[in-house]
């Protein structure tokens, strides 16, 4: 008997169309507010990553056009330029590496690698890139490649379900344009 009444009550409740706008508003407004906040946060996160990718492309293009050797001070200023491009007050880290390829051994090697800023990136070694065919492009024998990597952490402005800090990494490659290789005697 109790089950029959419960089923009858639930059926009437389901079929009832006489709700008030106030109840519906109280239910839907928090959902709409969260959706709007989450959309804003997604946009900000992708904008943050996009700015870092564009800055990385600019830096790698700048280095690829060098016709003379670069110095350690040049790499320091490259980090400052990256920070200016990204236009935030967070911690950025960049790694500038020159990689060469030996087709006889089918292996990559590091010519030089420099890191600026605080974070998890460390200078690359030949052992760390020797067989990284999964991330490095196909190259000709003896060809040099400039690789710029950056690391930053995005801190969400609003609490919509993201973790506290979201790591953002970029990796950009290009070949030297006007010189056969980019040298850094003091790197």
C-alpha positions as CSV (number, residue, x, y, z in Angstrom):
1,X,0.0,0.0,0.0
2,X,2.8,2.4,0.9
3,X,4.7,1.5,-2.3
4,X,1.6,2.2,-4.4
5,X,1.1,5.6,-2.8
6,X,4.8,6.4,-3.3
7,X,4.6,5.4,-7.0
8,X,1.4,7.5,-7.4
9,X,3.1,10.5,-5.8
10,X,6.2,10.2,-7.9
11,X,4.1,9.9,-11.1
12,X,2.1,13.0,-10.2
13,X,5.3,14.9,-9.4
14,X,6.9,13.9,-12.7
15,X,3.8,14.8,-14.7
16,X,3.1,18.1,-12.9
17,X,3.7,21.2,-15.0
18,X,2.7,23.7,-12.4
19,X,6.1,24.8,-11.2
20,X,7.1,28.3,-10.3
21,X,9.7,30.4,-12.0
22,X,11.4,31.0,-8.7
23,X,12.1,27.4,-8.0
24,X,13.4,26.8,-11.6
25,X,15.6,29.9,-11.3
26,X,17.0,28.9,-8.0
27,X,18.0,25.5,-9.5
28,X,19.4,26.8,-12.8
29,X,21.2,30.1,-11.9
30,X,24.1,28.3,-10.0
31,X,24.6,26.0,-13.0
32,X,24.6,28.9,-15.4
33,X,27.0,30.9,-13.3
34,X,29.4,27.9,-13.0
35,X,29.2,27.3,-16.8
36,X,30.0,31.0,-17.5
37,X,32.9,30.9,-15.0
38,X,34.3,27.7,-16.4
39,X,34.0,29.0,-20.0
40,X,36.0,32.1,-18.9
41,X,38.6,30.0,-17.2
42,X,39.0,27.7,-20.2
43,X,39.5,30.7,-22.5
44,X,42.1,32.2,-20.1
45,X,44.0,28.9,-19.9
46,X,44.1,28.5,-23.7
47,X,45.1,32.2,-24.1
48,X,47.9,31.7,-21.6
49,X,49.2,28.7,-23.5
50,X,48.8,30.4,-26.9
51,X,50.9,33.4,-25.7
52,X,53.7,31.1,-24.7
53,X,53.6,29.2,-28.0
54,X,53.7,32.5,-29.9
55,X,56.6,33.8,-27.8
56,X,58.5,30.5,-28.4
57,X,58.0,30.8,-32.1
58,X,59.3,34.3,-32.0
59,X,62.4,33.3,-30.0
60,X,63.2,30.3,-32.2
61,X,62.8,32.5,-35.3
62,X,65.1,35.2,-33.8
63,X,67.8,32.7,-33.0
64,X,67.5,31.0,-36.4
65,X,68.3,34.3,-38.1
66,X,71.6,34.8,-36.2
67,X,74.6,34.9,-38.5
68,X,77.2,35.2,-35.7
69,X,77.7,33.3,-32.4
70,X,75.3,33.9,-29.6
71,X,76.6,34.3,-26.0
72,X,75.3,33.4,-22.6
73,X,74.2,37.1,-22.2
74,X,72.2,36.7,-25.4
75,X,70.4,33.7,-23.9
76,X,69.8,35.7,-20.7
77,X,68.2,38.4,-22.7
78,X,66.2,35.9,-24.7
79,X,64.6,34.8,-21.4
80,X,63.8,38.4,-20.5
81,X,62.3,38.9,-24.0
82,X,60.2,35.8,-23.5
83,X,59.0,37.2,-20.1
84,X,58.1,40.5,-21.8
85,X,56.2,38.7,-24.6
86,X,54.2,36.6,-22.1
87,X,53.4,39.7,-20.1
88,X,52.7,38.1,-16.7
89,X,54.4,38.0,-13.4
90,X,54.6,34.2,-13.1
91,X,57.7,32.1,-13.3
92,X,58.7,31.1,-16.8
93,X,61.5,28.8,-17.8
94,X,63.0,28.3,-21.2
95,X,65.5,25.9,-22.7
96,X,67.4,26.7,-25.9
97,X,69.1,23.7,-27.5
98,X,70.9,23.0,-30.7
99,X,70.5,19.4,-31.9
100,X,72.3,17.7,-34.7
101,X,71.6,14.4,-36.4
102,X,74.0,11.6,-37.5
103,X,72.3,9.4,-40.1
104,X,75.0,6.7,-39.9
105,X,74.1,5.9,-36.3
106,X,70.5,7.1,-36.6
107,X,71.0,9.2,-33.5
108,X,70.6,12.8,-32.4
109,X,73.2,14.7,-30.4
110,X,73.3,17.9,-28.5
111,X,75.6,20.6,-29.7
112,X,74.7,22.9,-26.8
113,X,71.8,23.4,-24.5
114,X,71.1,26.3,-22.1
115,X,68.3,26.7,-19.5
116,X,67.1,30.0,-18.0
117,X,64.5,30.4,-15.2
118,X,63.3,28.2,-12.4
119,X,61.4,25.0,-13.0
120,X,61.8,21.3,-14.0
121,X,63.7,21.8,-17.3
122,X,67.3,20.9,-17.2
123,X,70.0,21.2,-19.9
124,X,69.6,18.5,-22.5
125,X,72.3,15.9,-22.9
126,X,73.1,13.7,-25.9
127,X,71.9,10.7,-23.9
128,X,68.5,12.3,-23.3
129,X,67.9,12.9,-27.0
130,X,69.9,10.2,-28.7
131,X,66.9,8.1,-29.8
132,X,64.0,10.6,-29.4
133,X,62.6,10.0,-32.8
134,X,59.1,10.4,-31.3
135,X,59.6,14.1,-30.5
136,X,62.3,15.2,-32.9
137,X,61.7,15.8,-36.6
138,X,63.4,13.9,-39.4
139,X,66.7,15.6,-40.3
140,X,69.5,15.2,-42.9
141,X,72.9,14.0,-41.9
142,X,74.8,16.6,-40.0
143,X,71.9,19.1,-40.1
144,X,71.4,21.3,-37.1
145,X,68.1,22.0,-35.4
146,X,67.1,24.8,-33.0
147,X,64.7,23.7,-30.3
148,X,63.0,26.1,-27.8
149,X,61.1,24.7,-24.9
150,X,59.2,26.6,-22.3
151,X,57.6,25.7,-19.0
152,X,55.1,27.7,-16.9
153,X,52.4,27.0,-14.5
154,X,48.9,28.5,-15.0
155,X,47.1,29.5,-11.8
156,X,43.3,29.5,-12.3
157,X,41.6,32.8,-11.4
158,X,38.4,31.1,-10.5
159,X,37.7,27.9,-8.6
160,X,35.7,25.9,-11.2
161,X,37.2,22.5,-10.6
162,X,40.8,22.8,-11.9
163,X,43.8,21.9,-9.8
164,X,45.8,24.7,-8.2
165,X,48.5,25.0,-10.8
166,X,48.3,23.6,-14.3
167,X,51.6,23.0,-16.1
168,X,52.0,24.6,-19.6
169,X,54.8,23.3,-21.8
170,X,55.8,24.3,-25.3
171,X,58.3,22.9,-27.8
172,X,59.2,24.6,-31.1
173,X,61.8,23.6,-33.7
174,X,63.4,25.3,-36.7
175,X,66.5,25.1,-38.7
176,X,69.1,27.9,-38.9
177,X,68.3,30.2,-41.8
178,X,71.4,32.1,-42.8
179,X,74.2,30.1,-41.1
180,X,74.9,26.4,-41.2
181,X,74.7,26.3,-37.4
182,X,74.2,28.6,-34.4
183,X,77.3,28.6,-32.2
184,X,77.6,29.6,-28.6
185,X,81.2,29.5,-27.5
186,X,80.5,30.2,-23.8
187,X,77.5,27.9,-23.5
